[in-house]
Amino acid sequence: MNILVCVKRVPDIGARIDLTEDRQAITTKNLGFCISPHEECAVEEAIQLVEKHGGQATVLTLGPADAEEQLRDCLARGIDRGILIETDQPEWDSRETATALAEVIRSEADKEPFDLILFGNESADSTGCQVGIRVAHHLNLPCVASVKKLQIGDGDATASREVDTGWEVFSLPMPALITVKEGINLPRYPSLRGTMKAKKKPVDRLSADKIGASLKMQQLVHPPEQKKEVDMLGEGSAAASRIVEVFKALEVI
Protein backbone atom coordinates (compact mmCIF):
# COMPACT_ATOMS: atom_id res chain seq x y z
CA MET A 1 0.00 0.00 0.00
CA ASN A 2 1.30 3.44 -0.98
CA ILE A 3 -0.07 6.28 1.19
CA LEU A 4 0.45 10.03 0.98
CA VAL A 5 -0.23 12.43 3.86
CA CYS A 6 -0.43 16.18 3.30
CA VAL A 7 0.37 18.50 6.21
CA LYS A 8 0.87 22.21 6.84
CA ARG A 9 3.34 24.12 9.00
CA VAL A 10 1.28 26.24 11.42
CA PRO A 11 2.05 28.34 14.52
CA ASP A 12 2.01 26.39 17.77
CA ILE A 13 -1.65 26.42 18.77
CA GLY A 14 -0.76 26.75 22.44
CA ALA A 15 1.40 29.84 21.98
CA ARG A 16 0.49 33.51 22.28
CA ILE A 17 -0.05 34.96 18.81
CA ASP A 18 1.21 38.52 18.18
CA LEU A 19 0.53 40.46 14.99
CA THR A 20 2.74 42.83 13.01
CA GLU A 21 1.89 46.53 13.20
CA ASP A 22 0.17 46.50 9.80
CA ARG A 23 -1.90 43.43 10.87
CA GLN A 24 -0.88 41.61 7.69
CA ALA A 25 1.11 38.81 9.30
CA ILE A 26 1.95 36.97 12.50
CA THR A 27 5.13 37.87 14.38
CA THR A 28 7.12 34.64 14.30
CA LYS A 29 10.33 35.73 16.05
CA ASN A 30 9.61 33.85 19.29
CA LEU A 31 6.94 31.52 17.94
CA GLY A 32 7.13 27.74 17.68
CA PHE A 33 5.62 25.76 14.81
CA CYS A 34 3.97 22.37 14.46
CA ILE A 35 1.33 20.60 12.38
CA SER A 36 -2.36 20.68 13.25
CA PRO A 37 -3.97 18.10 15.58
CA HIS A 38 -6.13 16.74 12.73
CA GLU A 39 -3.00 16.30 10.61
CA GLU A 40 -1.18 14.53 13.45
CA CYS A 41 -4.01 12.00 13.35
CA ALA A 42 -3.69 11.71 9.55
CA VAL A 43 0.02 10.95 9.94
CA GLU A 44 -0.70 8.38 12.65
CA GLU A 45 -3.41 6.75 10.52
CA ALA A 46 -0.98 6.37 7.61
CA ILE A 47 1.64 4.78 9.88
CA GLN A 48 -0.88 2.34 11.36
CA LEU A 49 -2.19 1.34 7.92
CA VAL A 50 1.34 0.65 6.67
CA GLU A 51 2.08 -1.37 9.81
CA LYS A 52 -1.06 -3.42 9.20
CA HIS A 53 -1.07 -3.79 5.41
CA GLY A 54 2.56 -3.19 4.46
CA GLY A 55 3.86 -0.66 1.96
CA GLN A 56 5.15 2.85 2.50
CA ALA A 57 3.96 6.31 3.51
CA THR A 58 5.08 9.71 2.23
CA VAL A 59 4.44 13.13 3.80
CA LEU A 60 4.04 16.24 1.62
CA THR A 61 3.92 19.92 2.53
CA LEU A 62 4.05 23.31 0.84
CA GLY A 63 5.89 26.01 2.73
CA PRO A 64 9.18 27.73 3.54
CA ALA A 65 12.50 25.91 3.87
CA ASP A 66 11.91 25.74 7.64
CA ALA A 67 8.91 23.46 7.02
CA GLU A 68 11.43 20.61 6.74
CA GLU A 69 11.26 20.61 10.56
CA GLN A 70 7.65 19.43 10.41
CA LEU A 71 8.48 16.82 7.77
CA ARG A 72 11.32 15.46 9.92
CA ASP A 73 8.93 15.23 12.86
CA CYS A 74 6.57 13.09 10.75
CA LEU A 75 9.51 10.94 9.59
CA ALA A 76 10.53 10.44 13.23
CA ARG A 77 7.06 9.12 13.99
CA GLY A 78 7.34 6.45 11.26
CA ILE A 79 6.69 8.02 7.84
CA ASP A 80 9.18 6.78 5.23
CA ARG A 81 9.79 9.79 2.98
CA GLY A 82 9.15 13.53 2.81
CA ILE A 83 8.48 16.01 0.01
CA LEU A 84 8.80 19.76 0.50
CA ILE A 85 7.35 22.13 -2.09
CA GLU A 86 9.56 25.02 -1.09
CA THR A 87 8.38 28.59 -1.46
CA ASP A 88 9.32 31.91 0.08
CA GLN A 89 6.03 33.50 -0.95
CA PRO A 90 3.52 33.79 1.92
CA GLU A 91 -0.27 33.69 1.84
CA TRP A 92 -1.13 30.87 -0.50
CA ASP A 93 -4.90 30.59 -0.53
CA SER A 94 -6.71 27.24 -0.64
CA ARG A 95 -7.06 27.30 -4.43
CA GLU A 96 -3.37 27.97 -5.03
CA THR A 97 -2.31 25.40 -2.44
CA ALA A 98 -4.58 22.68 -3.82
CA THR A 99 -3.38 23.32 -7.38
CA ALA A 100 0.30 23.09 -6.37
CA LEU A 101 -0.26 19.93 -4.31
CA ALA A 102 -2.27 18.26 -7.08
CA GLU A 103 0.47 18.89 -9.66
CA VAL A 104 3.09 17.27 -7.43
CA ILE A 105 0.82 14.36 -6.57
CA ARG A 106 0.21 13.71 -10.28
CA SER A 107 3.95 13.74 -10.92
CA GLU A 108 4.65 11.37 -8.03
CA ALA A 109 1.78 9.08 -9.04
CA ASP A 110 3.31 8.67 -12.50
CA LYS A 111 6.22 6.91 -10.77
CA GLU A 112 4.12 4.91 -8.31
CA PRO A 113 0.39 5.57 -7.85
CA PHE A 114 -0.93 6.36 -4.39
CA ASP A 115 -3.62 4.04 -3.05
CA LEU A 116 -4.74 6.52 -0.41
CA ILE A 117 -4.24 10.25 0.18
CA LEU A 118 -4.87 11.59 3.68
CA PHE A 119 -5.42 15.16 4.85
CA GLY A 120 -6.30 16.61 8.21
CA ASN A 121 -9.87 17.86 8.14
CA GLU A 122 -8.66 21.43 8.65
CA SER A 123 -5.52 23.36 9.52
CA ALA A 124 -5.19 25.01 12.92
CA ASP A 125 -4.55 28.47 11.48
CA SER A 126 -7.05 29.13 8.67
CA THR A 127 -9.47 26.21 9.41
CA GLY A 128 -10.78 26.45 5.84
CA CYS A 129 -11.60 22.72 5.39
CA GLN A 130 -11.05 23.21 1.64
CA VAL A 131 -7.64 22.06 0.44
CA GLY A 132 -8.18 18.31 0.71
CA ILE A 133 -11.52 18.46 -1.07
CA ARG A 134 -10.09 20.75 -3.79
CA VAL A 135 -7.21 18.32 -4.38
CA ALA A 136 -9.69 15.46 -4.73
CA HIS A 137 -11.54 17.42 -7.41
CA HIS A 138 -8.28 18.22 -9.21
CA LEU A 139 -7.35 14.53 -9.27
CA ASN A 140 -10.90 13.27 -9.90
CA LEU A 141 -10.74 11.05 -6.82
CA PRO A 142 -13.59 9.89 -4.56
CA CYS A 143 -13.46 11.85 -1.32
CA VAL A 144 -15.01 11.70 2.15
CA ALA A 145 -14.37 14.47 4.69
CA SER A 146 -14.50 14.60 8.50
CA VAL A 147 -13.75 10.87 8.88
CA LYS A 148 -13.31 9.37 12.36
CA LYS A 149 -13.19 5.66 11.42
CA LEU A 150 -11.34 4.18 8.45
CA GLN A 151 -11.01 0.59 7.31
CA ILE A 152 -9.13 -0.62 4.24
CA GLY A 153 -10.35 -3.64 2.31
CA ASP A 154 -9.33 -5.33 -0.93
CA GLY A 155 -9.23 -2.35 -3.26
CA ASP A 156 -11.77 -0.30 -1.34
CA ALA A 157 -12.14 1.73 1.83
CA THR A 158 -14.92 2.16 4.40
CA ALA A 159 -15.01 5.62 5.93
CA SER A 160 -17.32 6.68 8.77
CA ARG A 161 -18.06 10.12 10.15
CA GLU A 162 -20.16 11.22 13.11
CA VAL A 163 -23.47 13.03 12.66
CA ASP A 164 -26.05 14.18 15.20
CA THR A 165 -28.02 10.95 14.96
CA GLY A 166 -25.10 8.49 14.82
CA TRP A 167 -22.74 7.62 11.98
CA GLU A 168 -22.63 8.04 8.22
CA VAL A 169 -20.75 5.13 6.61
CA PHE A 170 -19.33 5.36 3.08
CA SER A 171 -17.78 2.71 0.88
CA LEU A 172 -15.49 4.02 -1.83
CA PRO A 173 -13.02 2.51 -4.31
CA MET A 174 -9.32 3.24 -4.06
CA PRO A 175 -7.40 5.29 -4.94
CA ALA A 176 -9.30 7.73 -2.74
CA LEU A 177 -8.77 10.86 -0.68
CA ILE A 178 -9.87 11.07 2.95
CA THR A 179 -9.77 14.02 5.35
CA VAL A 180 -9.65 12.82 8.96
CA LYS A 181 -10.65 14.46 12.22
CA GLU A 182 -8.88 14.49 15.55
CA GLY A 183 -9.98 11.46 17.56
CA ILE A 184 -9.69 8.86 14.81
CA ASN A 185 -6.63 7.59 16.70
CA LEU A 186 -4.12 8.60 19.35
CA PRO A 187 -0.98 9.99 17.67
CA ARG A 188 2.36 8.67 18.87
CA TYR A 189 5.28 10.87 19.87
CA PRO A 190 8.60 10.67 18.03
CA SER A 191 11.00 8.37 19.85
CA LEU A 192 14.71 9.10 20.22
CA ARG A 193 15.48 6.23 17.87
CA GLY A 194 12.89 7.49 15.40
CA THR A 195 14.36 11.00 15.54
CA MET A 196 17.84 9.66 14.77
CA LYS A 197 16.56 7.53 11.89
CA ALA A 198 14.57 10.48 10.51
CA LYS A 199 17.83 12.37 9.86
CA LYS A 200 18.75 9.76 7.24
CA LYS A 201 15.36 9.49 5.56
CA PRO A 202 15.00 11.29 2.21
CA VAL A 203 13.28 14.66 1.87
CA ASP A 204 12.85 15.78 -1.74
CA ARG A 205 12.71 19.52 -2.42
CA LEU A 206 10.50 20.78 -5.25
CA SER A 207 9.19 24.18 -6.31
CA ALA A 208 5.84 25.54 -7.46
CA ASP A 209 4.56 28.72 -9.07
CA LYS A 210 1.69 30.73 -7.62
CA ILE A 211 -1.25 30.92 -10.01
CA GLY A 212 -2.67 34.04 -8.40
CA ALA A 213 -4.81 34.12 -5.28
CA SER A 214 -8.56 34.36 -5.71
CA LEU A 215 -8.96 35.67 -2.14
CA LYS A 216 -7.16 38.69 -0.72
CA MET A 217 -6.61 39.07 3.00
CA GLN A 218 -7.54 42.47 4.37
CA GLN A 219 -6.05 42.18 7.85
CA LEU A 220 -5.66 39.92 10.84
CA VAL A 221 -7.38 40.71 14.13
CA HIS A 222 -7.31 39.21 17.59
CA PRO A 223 -10.68 37.88 18.78
CA PRO A 224 -12.10 39.68 21.82
CA GLU A 225 -10.80 38.29 25.06
CA GLN A 226 -13.26 36.22 27.03
CA LYS A 227 -14.36 37.91 30.21
CA LYS A 228 -14.04 35.99 33.43
CA GLU A 229 -16.31 36.92 36.30
CA VAL A 230 -16.77 35.46 39.76
CA ASP A 231 -20.02 35.96 41.63
CA MET A 232 -19.82 35.06 45.31
CA LEU A 233 -23.14 33.54 46.34
CA GLY A 234 -22.47 33.62 50.06
CA GLU A 235 -21.05 31.31 52.69
CA GLY A 236 -22.37 28.09 54.18
CA SER A 237 -26.10 27.49 54.44
CA ALA A 238 -26.84 31.15 53.76
CA ALA A 239 -25.84 30.61 50.13
CA ALA A 240 -28.29 27.72 49.56
CA SER A 241 -31.18 29.88 48.32
CA ARG A 242 -28.91 31.77 45.90
CA ILE A 243 -27.53 28.48 44.54
CA VAL A 244 -31.08 27.29 43.85
CA GLU A 245 -31.82 30.55 42.02
CA VAL A 246 -28.72 30.11 39.84
CA PHE A 247 -29.63 26.49 39.05
CA LYS A 248 -33.11 27.61 38.00
CA ALA A 249 -31.66 30.35 35.79
CA LEU A 250 -29.42 27.77 34.13
CA GLU A 251 -32.43 25.44 33.77
CA VAL A 252 -30.59 22.72 35.65
CA ILE A 253 -33.63 22.28 37.90
C-alpha positions as CSV (number, residue, x, y, z in Angstrom):
1,M,0.0,0.0,0.0
2,N,1.3,3.4,-1.0
3,I,-0.1,6.3,1.2
4,L,0.4,10.0,1.0
5,V,-0.2,12.4,3.9
6,C,-0.4,16.2,3.3
7,V,0.4,18.5,6.2
8,K,0.9,22.2,6.8
9,R,3.3,24.1,9.0
10,V,1.3,26.2,11.4
11,P,2.1,28.3,14.5
12,D,2.0,26.4,17.8
13,I,-1.7,26.4,18.8
14,G,-0.8,26.8,22.4
15,A,1.4,29.8,22.0
16,R,0.5,33.5,22.3
17,I,-0.1,35.0,18.8
18,D,1.2,38.5,18.2
19,L,0.5,40.5,15.0
20,T,2.7,42.8,13.0
21,E,1.9,46.5,13.2
22,D,0.2,46.5,9.8
23,R,-1.9,43.4,10.9
24,Q,-0.9,41.6,7.7
25,A,1.1,38.8,9.3
26,I,1.9,37.0,12.5
27,T,5.1,37.9,14.4
28,T,7.1,34.6,14.3
29,K,10.3,35.7,16.1
30,N,9.6,33.9,19.3
31,L,6.9,31.5,17.9
32,G,7.1,27.7,17.7
33,F,5.6,25.8,14.8
34,C,4.0,22.4,14.5
35,I,1.3,20.6,12.4
36,S,-2.4,20.7,13.2
37,P,-4.0,18.1,15.6
38,H,-6.1,16.7,12.7
39,E,-3.0,16.3,10.6
40,E,-1.2,14.5,13.5
41,C,-4.0,12.0,13.3
42,A,-3.7,11.7,9.5
43,V,0.0,11.0,9.9
44,E,-0.7,8.4,12.7
45,E,-3.4,6.7,10.5
46,A,-1.0,6.4,7.6
47,I,1.6,4.8,9.9
48,Q,-0.9,2.3,11.4
49,L,-2.2,1.3,7.9
50,V,1.3,0.6,6.7
51,E,2.1,-1.4,9.8
52,K,-1.1,-3.4,9.2
53,H,-1.1,-3.8,5.4
54,G,2.6,-3.2,4.5
55,G,3.9,-0.7,2.0
56,Q,5.1,2.9,2.5
57,A,4.0,6.3,3.5
58,T,5.1,9.7,2.2
59,V,4.4,13.1,3.8
60,L,4.0,16.2,1.6
61,T,3.9,19.9,2.5
62,L,4.0,23.3,0.8
63,G,5.9,26.0,2.7
64,P,9.2,27.7,3.5
65,A,12.5,25.9,3.9
66,D,11.9,25.7,7.6
67,A,8.9,23.5,7.0
68,E,11.4,20.6,6.7
69,E,11.3,20.6,10.6
70,Q,7.6,19.4,10.4
71,L,8.5,16.8,7.8
72,R,11.3,15.5,9.9
73,D,8.9,15.2,12.9
74,C,6.6,13.1,10.7
75,L,9.5,10.9,9.6
76,A,10.5,10.4,13.2
77,R,7.1,9.1,14.0
78,G,7.3,6.5,11.3
79,I,6.7,8.0,7.8
80,D,9.2,6.8,5.2
81,R,9.8,9.8,3.0
82,G,9.1,13.5,2.8
83,I,8.5,16.0,0.0
84,L,8.8,19.8,0.5
85,I,7.4,22.1,-2.1
86,E,9.6,25.0,-1.1
87,T,8.4,28.6,-1.5
88,D,9.3,31.9,0.1
89,Q,6.0,33.5,-0.9
90,P,3.5,33.8,1.9
91,E,-0.3,33.7,1.8
92,W,-1.1,30.9,-0.5
93,D,-4.9,30.6,-0.5
94,S,-6.7,27.2,-0.6
95,R,-7.1,27.3,-4.4
96,E,-3.4,28.0,-5.0
97,T,-2.3,25.4,-2.4
98,A,-4.6,22.7,-3.8
99,T,-3.4,23.3,-7.4
100,A,0.3,23.1,-6.4
101,L,-0.3,19.9,-4.3
102,A,-2.3,18.3,-7.1
103,E,0.5,18.9,-9.7
104,V,3.1,17.3,-7.4
105,I,0.8,14.4,-6.6
106,R,0.2,13.7,-10.3
107,S,3.9,13.7,-10.9
108,E,4.6,11.4,-8.0
109,A,1.8,9.1,-9.0
110,D,3.3,8.7,-12.5
111,K,6.2,6.9,-10.8
112,E,4.1,4.9,-8.3
113,P,0.4,5.6,-7.9
114,F,-0.9,6.4,-4.4
115,D,-3.6,4.0,-3.1
116,L,-4.7,6.5,-0.4
117,I,-4.2,10.2,0.2
118,L,-4.9,11.6,3.7
119,F,-5.4,15.2,4.9
120,G,-6.3,16.6,8.2
121,N,-9.9,17.9,8.1
122,E,-8.7,21.4,8.6
123,S,-5.5,23.4,9.5
124,A,-5.2,25.0,12.9
125,D,-4.6,28.5,11.5
126,S,-7.1,29.1,8.7
127,T,-9.5,26.2,9.4
128,G,-10.8,26.4,5.8
129,C,-11.6,22.7,5.4
130,Q,-11.1,23.2,1.6
131,V,-7.6,22.1,0.4
132,G,-8.2,18.3,0.7
133,I,-11.5,18.5,-1.1
134,R,-10.1,20.7,-3.8
135,V,-7.2,18.3,-4.4
136,A,-9.7,15.5,-4.7
137,H,-11.5,17.4,-7.4
138,H,-8.3,18.2,-9.2
139,L,-7.4,14.5,-9.3
140,N,-10.9,13.3,-9.9
141,L,-10.7,11.0,-6.8
142,P,-13.6,9.9,-4.6
143,C,-13.5,11.9,-1.3
144,V,-15.0,11.7,2.1
145,A,-14.4,14.5,4.7
146,S,-14.5,14.6,8.5
147,V,-13.8,10.9,8.9
148,K,-13.3,9.4,12.4
149,K,-13.2,5.7,11.4
150,L,-11.3,4.2,8.4
151,Q,-11.0,0.6,7.3
152,I,-9.1,-0.6,4.2
153,G,-10.4,-3.6,2.3
154,D,-9.3,-5.3,-0.9
155,G,-9.2,-2.3,-3.3
156,D,-11.8,-0.3,-1.3
157,A,-12.1,1.7,1.8
158,T,-14.9,2.2,4.4
159,A,-15.0,5.6,5.9
160,S,-17.3,6.7,8.8
161,R,-18.1,10.1,10.2
162,E,-20.2,11.2,13.1
163,V,-23.5,13.0,12.7
164,D,-26.1,14.2,15.2
165,T,-28.0,10.9,15.0
166,G,-25.1,8.5,14.8
167,W,-22.7,7.6,12.0
168,E,-22.6,8.0,8.2
169,V,-20.8,5.1,6.6
170,F,-19.3,5.4,3.1
171,S,-17.8,2.7,0.9
172,L,-15.5,4.0,-1.8
173,P,-13.0,2.5,-4.3
174,M,-9.3,3.2,-4.1
175,P,-7.4,5.3,-4.9
176,A,-9.3,7.7,-2.7
177,L,-8.8,10.9,-0.7
178,I,-9.9,11.1,3.0
179,T,-9.8,14.0,5.4
180,V,-9.7,12.8,9.0
181,K,-10.6,14.5,12.2
182,E,-8.9,14.5,15.6
183,G,-10.0,11.5,17.6
184,I,-9.7,8.9,14.8
185,N,-6.6,7.6,16.7
186,L,-4.1,8.6,19.4
187,P,-1.0,10.0,17.7
188,R,2.4,8.7,18.9
189,Y,5.3,10.9,19.9
190,P,8.6,10.7,18.0
191,S,11.0,8.4,19.8
192,L,14.7,9.1,20.2
193,R,15.5,6.2,17.9
194,G,12.9,7.5,15.4
195,T,14.4,11.0,15.5
196,M,17.8,9.7,14.8
197,K,16.6,7.5,11.9
198,A,14.6,10.5,10.5
199,K,17.8,12.4,9.9
200,K,18.7,9.8,7.2
201,K,15.4,9.5,5.6
202,P,15.0,11.3,2.2
203,V,13.3,14.7,1.9
204,D,12.9,15.8,-1.7
205,R,12.7,19.5,-2.4
206,L,10.5,20.8,-5.2
207,S,9.2,24.2,-6.3
208,A,5.8,25.5,-7.5
209,D,4.6,28.7,-9.1
210,K,1.7,30.7,-7.6
211,I,-1.2,30.9,-10.0
212,G,-2.7,34.0,-8.4
213,A,-4.8,34.1,-5.3
214,S,-8.6,34.4,-5.7
215,L,-9.0,35.7,-2.1
216,K,-7.2,38.7,-0.7
217,M,-6.6,39.1,3.0
218,Q,-7.5,42.5,4.4
219,Q,-6.0,42.2,7.8
220,L,-5.7,39.9,10.8
221,V,-7.4,40.7,14.1
222,H,-7.3,39.2,17.6
223,P,-10.7,37.9,18.8
224,P,-12.1,39.7,21.8
225,E,-10.8,38.3,25.1
226,Q,-13.3,36.2,27.0
227,K,-14.4,37.9,30.2
228,K,-14.0,36.0,33.4
229,E,-16.3,36.9,36.3
230,V,-16.8,35.5,39.8
231,D,-20.0,36.0,41.6
232,M,-19.8,35.1,45.3
233,L,-23.1,33.5,46.3
234,G,-22.5,33.6,50.1
235,E,-21.0,31.3,52.7
236,G,-22.4,28.1,54.2
237,S,-26.1,27.5,54.4
238,A,-26.8,31.2,53.8
239,A,-25.8,30.6,50.1
240,A,-28.3,27.7,49.6
241,S,-31.2,29.9,48.3
242,R,-28.9,31.8,45.9
243,I,-27.5,28.5,44.5
244,V,-31.1,27.3,43.8
245,E,-31.8,30.6,42.0
246,V,-28.7,30.1,39.8
247,F,-29.6,26.5,39.1
248,K,-33.1,27.6,38.0
249,A,-31.7,30.3,35.8
250,L,-29.4,27.8,34.1
251,E,-32.4,25.4,33.8
252,V,-30.6,22.7,35.7
253,I,-33.6,22.3,37.9
